[in-house]
Amino acid sequence: MTEDFSVLDIMRKLGPGGRSMSAAIQSKRHELTYELQKYLHVLGPTPKRCLETLADLGLSDPEIARYFKIPKDIVTNLRQVWHIEGQT
């Protein structure tokens, strides 16, 4: 097998900012509107778990929104749809 790629090439592709995953919606989530789905990639591979964790740590919706640089209404709507308790 020929080695056309070095380890560094692979790490650049798969590492942070490497664009190995597109910013497009990865999988359709029927419980969410299209507007909410556009922001899921920002929350990582497990967006619901991420939001639950931050809410459990006591972060409010404005704090979570500021951290991820997304609108506060998106955070509030996701918490309502997923029934995540916490400070709004």
Buried (B, 14 or more C-beta within 10 A) or exposed (E): EEEEEEEEEEEBEEEEEEEEEEEEBEEEBEEBEEEBBBBBBBBEEEBBEBBBEBBEEEBBBEBBBEEBEBEBEBBBBBBEBBEBEBEE
